Amino acid sequence: MFTKDILNFYNNMKDWTGNKRSIYATLGASNHVEDEREENDFYATNPIALELLLEKESFAHDIWEPAAGQKHLSNVLEEHGHNVRSSDLIIRTDGVEQLDFFDTNETWNGDIITNPPYKYAQEFVEHSMDLVNDGNKVAMFLKIQFLEGKKRRELFRKYPPKTIYVATKRLGCAKSGETFTAGAVCYAWFVWEKGFSGDPIIKWFNDYD
């Protein structure tokens, strides 16, 4: 009886527009709202998110942004004096090298910072960690739900993040790079350092009044 009541609760759950899938959308579970996703999973990162990270974390002079989109992150890094390599599978603006990130196996003598297509986020992390040298960093702007999952638990055993910066206030991504609006999804910066072993430190950012 208890199980049936729980199932009925979720089956009947609707938002104000009558969308039964709203519970999944709120949690950011993209596989339940696939028809609403941008065609190529392009969700531009609010530049403020990176500005805030740079206040708390230092990075190498040379940085690769392998899912550069319209250069929202690359522009911030360049403004801070970094030498930035911007690439993407699809060209959406000038100054971006057309490249499938997974087609390259060259060692990168610098850090990697990006907001990857979420459905390939784990692959982006693993490939980035394979490419950078010991001591270099990989920073990914991801949903907080990236912490979940048995498969990703194996990833974290092999490559434990050194620091996770959780957004205190919501920072929305812009579908197709058009408009940044704060949504229901909580994001965090996951920062890895090649060679690090131990438990990650949890910190917060975007906590200004």
Salt bridges, closest charged atoms under 4 A:
ASP35 OD1 - ARG21 NH1 3.15
GLU36 OE2 - ARG21 NH2 3.61
ASP41 OD1 - ARG37 NH2 2.50
GLU51 OE1 - HIS80 NE2 2.77
GLU57 OE2 - LYS137 NZ 2.77
GLU78 OE2 - LYS71 NZ 3.55
ASP88 OD2 - ARG92 NH1 3.56
GLU97 OE1 - ARG85 NE 2.97
GLU106 OE2 - ARG85 NH1 3.18
GLU154 OE2 - ARG157 NH1 2.51
GLU193 OE1 - LYS162 NZ 3.10
